[in-house]
Amino acid sequence: MTFYRNLVWFGKGFKEYTKSGFLAAEKSFDPKALDVDVSSRSFMITGANSGIGKDAAMYLAKKGATLHMVCRNETRGEEARKEVSDATGNDKVKLHILDMSQPRKVWEFVEKFSSSGEPLSVLINNAGCMVNTREVDENGVEKNFATNTLGTYILTSGLIPLLLKQESPRVITVSSGGMLVMKLDVKDLQFEKMNPFDGTMAYAQNKRQQVIMTEKWAEKHHEIFFSSMHPGWADTPAVRSSMPGFYQKMKDRLRTSEQGADTIIWLAVSDVSKERSGSFYQDRKAVATHLPLAWSQASSNDKETLMSNLEEMAAKFK
């Protein structure tokens, strides 16, 4: 079944996730969808110093929004903040330093930001990692899971009370089409049983978890519009460093990072009143979260187990 999923997914990817896939989808985009005044809105983007996160930041800054760029590295983060601010003439671009792989630091950031008096309209969970060797921190938390799943869970859960104070609040989580090849595995969240360890598959499992987290949050918090999305196969620094073989084979077909950021921006600013909260998006459309006949559906119990496990783990670091 895994072979079948991979085969169908690669065929789908060549058709839809590449630059040509974006150009085909773009023909149906509403040209006025982004003509929205967001100058009174406040956006937070994690992983905002490069790739599609930076492109989304640049666009929102041009629109006059208040922008909170959350970055792991202070030097690179400040360079990106200055570049975005200078290029757009927007003096409401702010930098925050946070390593999403450190759950205690994420909680500290949530508490500090929530007590700062700063409003928050839209949270964009973009930061992620694909570590190709199994690494655990001093608390025994595996790094891919810590960054992509637990960090995203803590940041989002912690900021929900702040988001609820705003009109039309939104949470957008940058997932991946790679999650289509994975079924949720709640019995091995830390990849202790994965032998040999495969960073690509660990990443895909995390991205499946993000999609389920988004669905469950949407069920619980009706006042917030939650979405997850796939940016397609985009040419970003993360792809070049984490997947060099894939990049070399596909570099001529990859989307630009701006094209990869398009659906993030659309979800962040456009009228989503007719969209269903909790959906998974690709090229401005809600799409299926499972391949046909792939047997990748998770049970309701497994989804609840994921959320309860995350809640329990997160509480240990608060």
C-alpha positions in Angstrom: 0.0 0.0 0.0 2.9 2.4 0.7 4.3 1.7 -2.7 0.9 2.5 -4.2 0.6 5.7 -2.3 4.0 6.9 -3.4 3.4 6.0 -7.0 0.1 7.8 -7.2 1.5 10.8 -5.2 4.5 11.2 -7.6 2.1 11.2 -10.6 -0.1 13.8 -8.9 2.9 15.8 -7.9 4.3 16.1 -11.5 0.9 17.2 -12.7 -0.1 19.6 -9.9 2.7 20.5 -7.6 5.2 21.8 -10.2 5.5 25.3 -11.7 3.3 24.2 -14.7 0.7 23.0 -12.2 0.6 26.4 -10.6 0.3 28.2 -13.9 -2.6 25.9 -14.9 -4.4 26.5 -11.6 -3.7 30.3 -11.7 -6.0 30.6 -14.8 -9.0 30.1 -12.5 -7.9 32.5 -9.7 -10.1 35.5 -9.0 -8.0 38.5 -9.9 -9.7 40.7 -7.3 -9.4 38.2 -4.4 -6.4 39.9 -2.9 -7.8 43.5 -3.2 -8.4 43.7 0.5 -7.3 46.4 3.0 -5.3 44.8 5.7 -3.6 47.9 7.1 -5.5 47.5 10.4 -4.7 43.8 10.7 -1.8 42.1 12.5 -0.1 39.0 11.2 2.4 36.6 12.7 4.6 34.4 10.5 6.9 31.8 11.8 10.0 30.9 9.8 9.7 34.4 8.1 13.3 35.1 7.2 13.5 33.0 4.0 11.5 31.1 1.4 7.8 31.3 1.2 7.5 32.7 4.8 9.6 35.7 3.7 7.6 36.1 0.5 4.3 36.1 2.5 5.9 38.7 4.9 6.9 40.9 2.0 3.5 40.8 0.5 1.7 41.6 3.7 4.1 44.4 4.5 3.4 46.0 1.1 -0.3 45.9 2.0 0.5 48.0 5.1 -0.2 45.3 7.7 1.4 45.0 11.1 3.8 42.1 10.8 5.4 39.9 13.4 8.3 37.9 11.9 9.2 35.0 14.1 12.6 33.6 13.3 15.1 31.2 14.9 18.3 33.1 14.1 18.7 36.7 15.2 21.2 37.7 12.6 19.3 36.3 9.6 16.0 37.4 11.1 17.1 41.0 11.5 18.5 41.0 8.0 15.1 39.8 6.7 13.1 42.2 8.8 15.2 45.2 7.6 14.9 44.0 4.0 11.1 43.7 4.2 10.7 47.0 6.0 13.0 48.9 3.7 11.5 47.4 0.5 8.0 48.2 1.5 8.4 51.4 3.5 6.4 49.7 6.3 7.7 50.6 9.8 5.3 48.1 11.5 7.5 45.1 10.8 8.7 43.5 14.0 11.1 40.7 14.8 10.8 38.0 17.4 13.5 35.4 18.1 12.2 31.9 18.8 13.4 28.3 18.2 10.2 26.3 17.6 12.0 23.1 18.5 12.2 24.2 22.2 8.7 23.8 23.8 9.5 25.7 26.9 10.7 28.7 24.8 7.5 28.5 22.7 5.4 28.7 25.9 7.6 31.7 27.2 7.1 33.4 23.8 3.3 32.9 24.0 3.1 34.3 27.5 5.3 37.3 26.6 3.5 38.2 23.4 0.0 37.7 25.0 0.8 40.1 27.8 2.4 42.7 25.5 -0.8 44.3 24.5 -0.2 43.6 20.8 -3.3 42.4 18.9 -3.1 39.4 16.6 -5.5 38.8 13.7 -3.8 36.0 11.7 -1.2 33.4 12.8 0.7 31.7 9.9 2.5 28.5 11.1 5.2 28.3 8.5 8.3 27.3 10.3 9.4 23.7 9.9 12.4 21.4 9.6 13.4 18.1 8.0 16.3 16.7 10.0 17.6 13.6 8.3 19.1 11.9 11.3 17.2 11.2 14.5 18.0 13.9 17.0 16.5 14.3 20.5 16.8 17.2 23.0 17.6 17.0 26.7 14.0 16.1 27.3 14.0 13.2 24.8 11.9 15.0 22.3 12.7 14.3 18.6 13.6 17.4 16.7 11.3 17.1 13.6 8.3 16.3 15.9 9.3 19.1 18.3 9.4 21.7 15.6 6.7 20.7 13.2 4.1 19.3 15.5 4.6 20.1 19.2 5.9 23.6 18.6 3.0 24.4 16.2 0.5 22.9 18.7 1.8 25.0 21.7 2.1 28.2 19.7 -1.4 27.9 18.2 -3.1 26.7 21.4 -1.4 29.4 23.4 -2.4 32.2 21.0 -6.0 31.2 20.5 -7.3 33.4 23.4 -5.6 36.4 21.8 -6.9 35.6 18.3 -10.4 35.4 19.7 -10.3 39.0 20.6 -10.1 40.1 17.0 -12.6 40.2 14.2 -12.3 37.3 11.6 -9.3 35.7 13.2 -7.4 33.0 11.2 -4.8 30.3 11.6 -3.0 29.0 8.6 -0.6 26.1 8.9 1.8 25.3 6.1 1.6 21.6 5.7 2.7 19.5 2.6 1.3 17.3 0.0 3.8 14.7 1.3 1.4 14.0 4.1 -0.8 12.2 1.5 1.6 9.2 1.6 1.3 8.8 5.4 -1.4 7.5 7.7 -1.4 8.9 11.2 0.7 6.8 13.6 -0.1 7.7 17.2 2.0 4.8 18.5 5.3 6.2 17.4 5.2 10.0 17.6 8.9 10.2 18.4 9.9 7.8 15.6 11.6 5.4 18.0 10.4 2.5 16.0 11.4 3.9 12.6 14.3 1.7 11.4 16.2 3.0 9.6 15.2 6.6 10.4 13.9 8.5 7.4 13.7 12.2 7.8 11.5 12.6 4.7 8.9 10.2 6.1 9.2 11.7 9.6 8.4 15.1 8.0 5.5 13.7 6.1 4.1 12.2 9.3 4.4 15.5 11.0 2.6 17.2 8.1 -0.3 14.6 8.4 -0.4 15.5 12.1 -0.7 19.2 11.3 -3.7 18.6 9.0 -5.5 16.6 11.7 -4.6 19.3 14.3 -6.2 21.9 12.0 -9.4 19.8 11.6 -9.7 19.3 15.3 -9.1 23.0 16.2 -11.8 24.0 13.7 -14.2 21.6 15.3 -13.5 23.2 18.7 -13.2 26.9 17.9 -15.9 28.0 15.5 -15.0 31.7 15.8 -11.6 31.2 14.1 -11.0 30.2 10.5 -8.5 27.4 10.5 -6.8 26.0 7.4 -3.8 23.9 6.4 -2.2 24.1 2.9 0.3 22.7 0.5 2.5 25.2 -1.2 3.5 22.8 -4.0 7.1 21.9 -4.9 8.7 25.3 -4.5 12.4 26.4 -4.9 13.3 27.4 -1.3 16.5 27.3 0.8 14.9 24.6 2.9 14.2 22.3 -0.1 17.8 22.8 -1.3 19.4 22.0 2.0 17.1 19.2 3.3 16.3 17.5 -0.1 19.4 18.1 -2.3 18.7 15.0 -4.4 15.1 16.0 -5.1 16.2 19.5 -5.8 18.8 18.5 -8.4 16.3 16.3 -10.2 13.4 18.7 -10.1 15.0 22.2 -10.0 13.8 23.1 -13.5 10.2 22.2 -12.6 10.0 23.7 -9.2 7.7 26.7 -8.5 9.2 30.0 -7.4 8.9 30.6 -3.7 6.4 33.5 -4.6 4.2 30.9 -6.3 4.5 28.7 -3.3 3.4 31.5 -1.0 0.4 32.5 -3.1 -2.2 30.3 -1.2 -0.8 31.3 2.2 -1.5 35.0 1.2 -4.9 34.1 -0.2 -6.0 32.3 2.9 -4.6 35.2 5.1 -6.4 38.1 3.4 -9.2 37.1 1.0 -12.9 36.6 1.8 -13.1 33.1 3.2 -16.8 33.3 4.3 -17.7 30.6 1.8 -14.8 28.3 2.8 -15.1 25.5 5.4 -12.8 25.9 8.4 -10.4 23.0 8.9 -9.9 22.3 5.2 -6.7 21.6 3.4 -5.9 23.9 0.5 -3.8 23.8 -2.7 -3.7 26.6 -5.2 -6.6 28.5 -3.6 -8.9 25.4 -3.5 -9.9 23.0 -0.8 -8.6 19.6 -1.8 -8.8 16.0 -0.5 -6.6 15.0 2.4 -6.3 11.4 1.2 -5.4 9.8 -2.1 -8.0 7.5 -3.7 -7.9 3.9 -2.3 -4.8 4.8 -0.2 -6.2 3.5 3.1 -4.7 6.4 5.0 -7.7 7.5 6.9 -7.2 7.8 10.7 -9.9 6.7 13.1 -11.7 9.2 15.3 -10.0 7.6 18.3 -6.6 8.1 16.8 -7.2 11.7 16.1 -8.4 12.3 19.6 -5.4 10.4 20.9 -3.1 12.7 19.0 -4.7 15.8 20.4 -4.8 14.5 24.0 -1.1 13.3 23.7 -0.1 16.8 22.5 -2.0 18.5 25.2 -0.4 16.3 27.8 3.1 16.8 26.4 2.7 20.5 26.0 1.5 20.8 29.6 4.8 19.3 30.8 6.8 22.2 29.4 4.5 25.1 30.5 
